[in-house]
Amino acid sequence: MIVCVYNSQSQPVADNHEPNSGFVSDAAAAADIAKVIVISLSPHDKYRGKGTYDAVLKDGIWTVRHLSPQIVSELQPPLIIQIRQKTGAIMKYEDPNA
């Protein structure tokens, strides 16, 4: 018979380590977050992140533009989403066509 005893002091403790370059470390990660937002705004299931995404980092904020295609008449490119590099928080969503 094998008995496992867990000591609460021996359990690993999750630290609050934040990556040096923030949680959104590169343009690809910023574009992936923007895709999720654009998909959630689309009322059509056939749209699943299609299009081109352009991400630029300035002063700790990723500005991601969704450039194509037109999703529906209510959502036309370019859609602009700003994401904080350090935390991944969505700072702003903007539809310049609205």
Buried (B, 14 or more C-beta within 10 A) or exposed (E): EEEEEEEEEEEEEEEEEEEEEBBBEBBEBBBBBBBEBBBEBBEEEEBEBBBEBBBEBEEEBBBBBBEEEEBEEEBBBBBBBBBBBEEBEBEEEEBEEE
